Structure formats: structure tokens, C-alpha cells
């Protein structure tokens, strides 16, 4: 069992790391105070910025929420653009404007997924300020969605949205390295909106569910319903922050799943998802953007779409319009 798994269990030996966790919490709190008080300079862009992030490491559902927000804002008459760190990208030059034909090895898997699914202009780079400014130079956007970046305080933001995993929540509620938290739990009190991927357990949290849609072939076969594989044995592949969530989705559809969990952002190699049989290989959309050039007819991916209550969208609009005013 690796360290991240212990963060979500009652592992008493982790308290040996408590002094390091306290030091980490103190340092991140101090850094935030330096920005809040103006002792470290933050910079603004000339359109509102909405940051979607989390205070824990690992997957919580930020990417589907960013896609939901991009679609929602566009339907309200806004012209959204996206920025992201481009985690895992190996570009030698940042920031970098994306198109749907970009190489995931260069720009990062999540960034490419966002650019393809959203249809919005997108720029990636570790420096979110530089990415936001390049986005504004290249495109006529009037609101910027930042995928992650809750702790990137140098970029001023008008709205902060934190996403929690409804099952794992905050784990043991300790900061790194004793727990999964990038910031103390108290940080959630300062964000504008808290979205829970699953069932909320606190007042004021918004519920988000992820609905799987039709299976997509990596080699252009016609789409098929996940239900057509009910009762069949399949390979499940997930290189995401919480692979078990994906495997559970497949089981809920009636599949018998041979699990193949990989680390988040795993860089797949040719033949790596050839398991020596003709069983369907089902993966997440984030995995698919990195395996398309190696795929054959066995390989499929399962997109998901976020579903949130209408009132959440109205809450976002109210905060956006309040900041604009």
C-alpha cells in the first residue's frame, strides 16, 4: 500500500509525519497571507477569472466541472477561454496556445482533453498570469476559466470554486506529507463555492454527479452504449487520481472488470494496453488522448458529463455579475 492510500485510512503511524505536516500548513498559510496583504504582488487581467481547484491532491472532478462551466457560460452569452498548467507537458516554451491536434506529450493530457471537449480557446503554462494574458491577446474572451490554480495566488481571481471528492472528502484532514491536503481544511471557508463530486455532507455544498455517455472507439468504430457490455468481462484502464471511481462506474453498468490502475497522468507506451486477449479495453477520456496512436479495435473510452442543479449556475452568474459591477 502506498502513502496516498494511507491518507484515506486510519493509519496511526502517519502521525509521525505530523510535525512536517504542521510546517507545510504554516508555510502555505504564510504564503497566502503575503499575497493577501500585498507583500507579494498579485496581478490581474482585464476580464473576470474563475478558478476551479481543490485543496487536496488527486482527482476530484475538476475537469468535468470546467467543461460544464464553459458550456453554461457560453449559453448565457459569455465568451469563455481556458487556462491550465499543462501538467505533464514537455514543451520547451511556455505559455502555449492549444489546438485540438496538439501532442499530449507537449501540452499535457488534461489540457488537450479540455481543448477538444470545450471548443474554447485555451492556453497552458505553469505561469497562469502569462497564460491568461496570452489568451487575451489571441482571443476575444470575456471570462477566463482556470483549470486548477487555487494555490496560484499571483493570478487575481474573481470567483474561487473548490471541488471535493464526495467519497474521500479530505481524507485524514492533514496536510502533506501526512495527509492529502495542499492547504488546511479552513481554506474551504474562504472560497466562493464548494462543489462535491457525489453527495454533499455539509451545509452550502453543491452536488455534482458525473454521467457516463456512449463508449467511443479510439479507431473510429461506431459509438456503443456501455450497457451493451453488461455481463461481459472487460479490461478497465484508469490513469487518473482516483481509478476506483472509474472501475465502479463500469461495474454499475454490469461489467466484470479486470482492473488496471495507473498513476495519474501516466505516459502510455505503444502496446502497453495490449493484454494478450480480445476483451474490450475501456479507459477514461484522459487516458485515451495519450493512447490514440497505439490503439486498435479493442480500445474504447468512456466520456462523462457533469450534472449540477440549475441553482448552481445561477449562483455562479450572480457572483460573476456582482464582481463585474
N, C-alpha and C positions, 0 to 999 in steps of 0.2 A: 504494500500500500504506500503510495507516495504522499508527500506532505500536503498537497491540496485536498486530498481525501480526508485527512485528519482534521482539517479546518471545519469540516461539517459533521464531525463526530465528537463525542466527549472523551478526548484524548488528554488525560491529565498531564502527560509529560510535556505537552506544549507550553505549560506554564513556566517551564524552564526558559522559554524564549520571551516571557513577558517583559523583562527589562528592555530587550531590543524593540519590542512592540511599543512600549511606552515612549522610548526615544523616537521611534518613527512617527508616532502620533504627535509628539511635541514638535518635531521638525516640520511636518506638513501644516500643523496649526500655525506655527510661527511664519511660515512662508505665506500662508493665506492672509495673515494679519498685515504682513509687509505690503502686500498688494492693496488690501482694503484701506490702509492708512496712507497710501501713496508713496511709501518709501521705496517700493519697487514700481516701476512705471508700467501701467497697462495701456493698451492702445485700442482705439475704436475705429470701426469702418463706418461708412456713411449710410448703411442700411441696418435694420434690426438683425440681431444674431440670436438664434435659438440653439442652445447646446443640449444635446441628448447624450447623457452619460450615465455612469454608475459610480458607486464608491467601493465596489468590490471587484476583484479580478475575476476573469472568466466570463462566459457568455450569460447574458441576462435577457436578450431580446431587443437590443438597441437597434439593430439593422432593420427589422420589420417595422419598428415604430418610426424610424426616419422615413421609410418608404410610405407609410400611412400618412405622415405629416406632409410630405411632399405632394402627395395626391390630394389631400384635403385642402391645403393652401392653394393649390392650382385651381381647384374647383371654386374657391372663394374669390378668384380673380387675381391672386398674387402670382409673382414670377419667381419661384424659389430656385436657389442654387445650393450646391452641396460642397462642403469641405470635409476632409478627413486626413488623418495622419498618413494613411497609406501603409499601415503596419505590414511588415514583411517585404515591402517593395524594395528593390535593389537599385533604383535609379541613381545615377551619379549626379543628377541635378534636380533640386527642389526649389520652389514648388513646381508641380507638373499638371498641366491640363489633361483631362482624360477624354477618350472617346471609347466607343463600345468595342473597338478592335484592339485595345491596349493589351499588353502582355501582363498577366497577373504577377509574374516574377518581378516585373519592373515597378508596378503600381500598387501591388497588394491585392489579395483576393476579395476582401470585403468591399474595398473601394470600387473594384471592377463590377462586382455584383450590384452595388448601388447605382453606378452609372448606367448599367444596362437596364435594370428594372425601372428606375425612376424616370428615365428620359430627360433628366435635368442636367444642366451644365455642372461640371464638377472639377475641382482642383484638389490635389493631395499634396501633403508635405508636412514634415514634423513641426514647422513653424506655422501655426494656424493663422497668425496675423498676415504673413506673407501670402498664404494660400487665399485668404479672404480678399486681399487687395488684388491679386491676380484675377480672381473670379470676377470682381467688379470691373476690372479693366477690360476683360474679354467679353463679358456678357451683361445684358441689361436685366439683372436680377434686382428684386426689391426686398428680399428677405433671404438670409443665409441660414441653412441648417448645418450644424457642426456635428458630425458623427463622432461621438466620444469627445474628449476635451474638457470634461467637467473640471479637471485639475489644471487646465492650461489657462491660468489666470491672466496671462499677458494679453489675451484677447478679451476685450469687454463684451459682455453679452446682456441682452435684454430679458431673456427667459432661460431658466435652467429647468430641465426635466431629468429626473433621476429614475432609472429603471431597476427594479428588483426582480430576482427570480422568486416566484411565489413559493416554491418548494424549499429552496435552500436558504432564502432570506439573507441574513447577514452572517450565517454560519455561527461560529463561536463568539462573534462580535468583537474580535480582537484585530488589531492592525497587523500588517506584515512585520516580521515573518511568522508570528504566532497564529495569525488568522488571515482571512482573505481580504481585509479592508485596506483600501488606499487612503481613507480618511476615517475619522471616528464616526460612530453612528449619529452623533449630534449634528453632523453636516446635513443630514436629511431635513432638519428643521429650517434650513436657510434656502432650500431650493423652492422654486415656484410650484412645481407639480411632481408628484411621485406616482409612477405607473408600475403596477405589479403584473408580471407575466404569470398569470394564474389567479388565485383567489386572494384578494386583499385581506389583511388581518389587523389593520389599524385605520382609524378614522381619517378621512381625507384622501385615502389612496384610490387610484383609478385602476379598474380591472382591465387587463388586455388578454385576449386569447389569440392563439395562432392557429389558423385554419389551413390544413393541407389542401392543396388543389391537385390537379391531374399530374400524374407522372410524366416527365419529359425525357425523351431519349437524347443521349449525348451524340447520337449519329443520325438524327433526323427521322427516326421512326415515328409513326403517328402517336399522339399522346394516348394514355390509357388511364382509367380510374385505378386508384390504389386498391379499391375493393376487388378488382379482378384477380388480385394475388392472394386473396383471403384463403387461408388453409394451406398455402404453399410455403416451402422453405426458401428463404432469400438470404443473401448477404447484406448486412446493414453496415454502411461506412459513414463515420462521422468524425471529422477533424475539426471539432468546434469546442467551445468552452465547457459544455455540459452534454456529452454524447448520449447519455442515458435518456435525455428528453426525446431525442430523435428515435432511438430504439423503441421507446414506449409508444410513440405515435404509430410506428409500424405494427407493433403488437396489437394496439387497439383496433387496427384495421383487419386483424385476423392472421397476420403473417407469423410464420415461425422464423425467428431472426437468429442468424449466426452473426454475432456481434464482432465488429472490427473498429474499436475506438482508436483514434489517433489524437495526438496533441493538437491544440488549437493552431490553425494556420499551417498545418503540416504540408511540406513541399513534396507532392507526389512525384514518383518517377515512372517511366514507361514500364508497364507490366506489373506494377505494384498491386493493382486491384484485379489481377487475374488469379483467381483462387483454384484453378485447375478443374473446374466443372462448368456446367451450363446454367447454373442457377442465376436468376436475376441479381444484379448488384445495384442496390438502392443507396443513394448518397444524398447529402444535403446540397443545396444550390451553391453554397460556398465552396464545397469540395469540387463540384462539377466544373467551375470556371478554371480549375487548375488541371483537370484531367481530360478535357475535351479532345485534345490532340492525340491521346493514347487510347481512346475508348473504342469499344466495338458494340455490337447489338445487345449485349448483356447489360450495358451500363445505363442507368436511369437516375434522374434526380427528382426530388420532391420539393417544389417551391411551397412556401407558406405565406399567408397574408395575415396581417394583424387586424383584429377586430376590436374596436373600442366604442363606448357609448357616445351618442351624439353630443351629450353634455360636455364630454371632454373636449371635443373640437370647439365648442362654444367657449369653454374656459380658456383655451389657447388663444382664440380670436380676441377675447376680452382683454387678456394681458398684452397681446400684441398691439391692439388699438390704443390701450392705455399708455403704453410706452411710446407709441408714435405721437400721441397727443402731447 
